[in-house]
């Protein structure tokens, strides 16, 4: 019996919605696979990189939950909801904390303003970057990927930042530097017992009490992925910072998200903390929703950090990360 026009339209509509549900289900399944993939890093280290995308996976799961709710796909809706909870738990400790600002605002003296920036080896906008740093208002600036060419350009900072320390051109693969408005009473710029990463730190007198500010860069996770080079650098740096006394700020490009296993181990060993400070800084060419929070500001001792945020694009593939350091104890 020939199909009527109404029957044909109904069947075509049924096929369309069946196809839509299939695609939505496949998308939610893909989010589930990406979420559990890091657990298989032992067999395939590359899968461990998915853990850095928790913010994006959580946002996609939220969208999946809304779509499956509208389509009446109850089983997939439950899966999407579970993924939202999973990623929400991972992200929650790093969401900006209003409490930090409230503590600092109660008649506290002016904060120490800090800024960290991956200058980027391939930058073609050096004058713009230098101009931004000069007008940033930061008290201490830390940079990574500071080449000899960059170092010459950064000499222009001396008018505002007369104190600096680095090992560029002196130590192999040293790209770290610090520039300060405050006098430096002690400093270090080298590898840690001959091992990477290279670290630079400067001890300053701030509000009558010494404070140490350090800068470093962890290796790109794709380099030596199977050998675990990045985790080796994390272990070396964490053990080193554990030995530094007093109030400590550690900034830089950690090439990892704050909820990652690398930073979890770093916090546990070093005693440094970066919870409540989420700044999506890389890559600048991607829409904000797709950037990763791989630049960090850690603190330890009688100090905290507030107003941690990304700065504007100034020629690098990273945005600067800025923050205000305040004392939590007299």
Order of alpha helices (4+ residues) and beta strands (2+ residues): alpha-alpha-alpha-alpha-beta-alpha-beta-alpha-beta-beta-beta-beta-beta-alpha-beta-alpha-beta-beta-beta
